[in-house]
C-alpha cells in the first residue's frame, strides 16, 4: 500500500537496505500479476482477505499487516483460511506473530492469531 502508516515507511526501510521496491495499491491494474512476481510481499491495503494463493509465488515471503473486521472477527488482507487450505503449512506460534512455512519454501507471516 501507499499509506503513511505502513506502505511508505516500509518501502523506505527496504530501499535503505538496497531492495528494489514496487508499491501497488488496491486500484493498481493487474495487481495480482505484479504481486505474484514479488520475493517479499508486504500486504497493507485495508481490503479484507483480498490476497489469495494466486498472488504468491514459490519461495516468496508474505507479511500480512492488514487489520479488518468481518462479521465481528478480525481478519487480515490475506485470505488466511484459503492460504491455509491451498498450501501444506507448518507454523510456529509466538507471542509476537505467527510464522507459517508453506511446503515449497514460501513463508507467510500474519498478525492474526490461530486461536
C-alpha positions in Angstrom: 0.0 0.0 0.0 0.9 3.7 -0.2 -0.2 4.7 3.3 1.9 7.0 5.5 1.5 4.5 8.4 2.8 1.3 6.7 3.4 1.4 3.0 5.7 4.4 2.6 7.8 3.8 5.8 8.3 0.1 5.0 9.2 1.0 1.4 11.8 3.4 2.6 13.2 0.9 5.1 13.6 -1.7 2.4 15.1 0.8 -0.1 17.7 1.8 2.6 18.7 -1.9 2.6 19.1 -1.7 -1.2 15.9 -3.5 -2.0 14.1 -2.8 -5.3 10.6 -1.8 -4.1 7.4 -1.8 -6.2 4.4 -0.1 -4.4 0.9 -1.1 -5.5 -2.5 -0.4 -4.0 -6.0 -1.7 -4.3 -6.7 0.2 -7.5 -3.5 -0.8 -9.4 -4.3 -2.6 -12.7 -3.0 -6.2 -12.8 -2.2 -6.1 -9.1 -2.3 -9.9 -8.8 0.2 -10.3 -11.6 2.6 -7.8 -10.1 2.3 -9.2 -6.6 2.9 -12.8 -7.9 6.4 -11.7 -9.0 7.4 -10.4 -5.6 10.1 -12.1 -3.5 8.7 -10.3 -0.4 5.0 -9.3 -0.4 4.0 -6.9 2.4 0.3 -6.6 2.4 -1.3 -3.5 4.0 -4.2 -2.4 1.7 -7.0 -2.3 4.1 -9.1 -4.7 1.9 -10.2 -7.8 3.9 -9.0 -11.1 2.5 -8.0 -9.7 -0.9 -4.8 -11.7 -1.3 -5.2 -15.4 -2.3 -2.8 -18.1 -3.4 -2.6 -16.7 -6.9 -0.8 -13.6 -5.5 2.1 -15.6 -4.0 5.0 -17.2 -6.0 7.0 -20.1 -4.9 9.7 -19.0 -2.4 8.1 -15.7 -1.6 7.8 -14.2 1.9 4.3 -12.8 2.7 3.8 -10.4 5.6 0.1 -9.5 6.2 -0.2 -6.2 8.1 -3.8 -5.6 7.3 -6.4 -5.5 10.1 -10.1 -5.7 9.1 -13.3 -6.6 10.9 -15.6 -9.0 9.0 -18.7 -10.4 10.7 -17.3 -9.4 14.1 -13.9 -11.2 13.5 -10.5 -9.6 12.8 -9.1 -10.7 9.5 -6.1 -9.6 7.5 -5.7 -8.5 3.9 -4.7 -12.1 3.0 -7.3 -14.7 2.8 -5.8 -16.7 5.7 -8.2 -19.7 5.5 -7.8 -20.0 1.8 -4.0 -19.8 2.1 -4.1 -22.5 4.8 -6.2 -24.8 2.7 -4.2 -24.1 -0.5 -0.7 -24.9 0.9 0.6 -27.5 3.3 1.7 -25.3 6.2 3.7 -25.8 9.3 3.6 -23.0 11.7 5.3 -21.7 14.8 3.1 -19.6 17.1 4.9 -16.9 19.0 3.6 -14.1 21.2 4.5 -11.5 18.6 3.3 -13.2 15.4 2.6 -16.4 13.7 5.1 -17.7 11.2 4.0 -20.1 8.5 6.2 -22.2 6.2 4.5 -23.3 3.0 5.8 -26.7 1.8 7.5 -25.2 -1.3 9.6 -22.8 0.8 7.1 -19.8 0.8 6.9 -18.1 4.2 3.7 -16.4 5.4 3.7 -14.1 8.3 0.5 -12.9 9.9 -0.5 -10.8 12.8 -3.7 -12.9 13.1 -3.9 -15.4 15.9 -4.7 -19.0 15.2 -7.0 -19.1 18.3 
